[in-house]
Amino acid sequence: MDTVKVRALSAFKGLASERGKEAHVKKDQVIEVSRTRAIDLKAAGLVEDASATEARKPADADTKGAPK
C-alpha cells in the first residue's frame, strides 16, 4: 500500500487509517495515510501535501548581523 504524508489544515477527529483507529489530529500535524485516504481528506478540505507546506516555510537561517 502506498502511503503519503499530509499536513492537517485544521484540527479534526476521525478515522486516520483504514484499520479503524480513531485519531485526534491537531492543526499543522503531519500524518501518514494511504493515497486513497489522502484523496478523501483533501476533498474534504482537511489536509494538504506535507511537501507543499515545506516549500512555503522560510529557511531557518540565522539572520542576525547579516548585511542589509
C-alpha positions in Angstrom: 0.0 0.0 0.0 1.4 3.4 -1.0 1.4 6.0 1.8 1.8 9.8 1.7 2.4 12.4 4.3 -0.2 15.1 4.7 -0.4 18.2 6.9 -3.7 19.0 8.7 -5.2 22.4 7.8 -7.4 22.3 10.9 -7.9 20.1 13.9 -10.3 17.2 13.3 -11.3 13.9 14.9 -12.0 10.8 12.8 -10.6 7.7 11.2 -7.0 8.2 10.4 -6.5 4.8 8.8 -8.3 2.0 7.1 -7.6 -0.1 10.2 -10.3 1.8 12.0 -8.1 3.6 14.5 -9.7 6.9 15.7 -7.3 9.8 15.8 -7.4 13.3 17.1 -5.4 15.3 14.6 -4.1 18.7 15.5 -3.7 21.7 13.2 -0.4 21.5 11.3 0.2 17.9 12.4 1.8 15.7 9.8 0.3 12.2 9.4 1.0 9.4 7.1 -2.0 7.9 5.3 -2.8 5.8 2.3 -3.1 7.5 -1.1 -6.8 6.7 -1.1 -7.4 8.2 2.3 -5.3 11.3 1.4 -7.5 11.9 -1.6 -10.6 11.7 0.6 -9.2 14.0 3.2 -8.1 16.6 0.6 -11.5 16.5 -1.0 -13.0 17.4 2.4 -10.5 20.3 2.7 -8.9 18.9 5.9 -5.3 18.3 4.7 -2.7 19.3 2.1 0.5 17.6 0.9 3.2 17.9 3.6 5.8 18.7 0.9 3.7 21.7 -0.3 3.9 23.2 3.1 7.6 22.6 3.5 8.2 24.7 0.3 6.4 27.7 1.8 8.3 27.7 5.1 11.1 30.3 5.4 14.6 28.9 5.8 15.7 28.6 9.4 18.8 30.6 8.8 20.3 32.9 11.4 19.9 36.4 10.0 21.2 38.4 13.0 24.1 40.6 11.9 23.5 39.9 8.2 24.3 42.9 6.0 21.2 44.8 4.8 
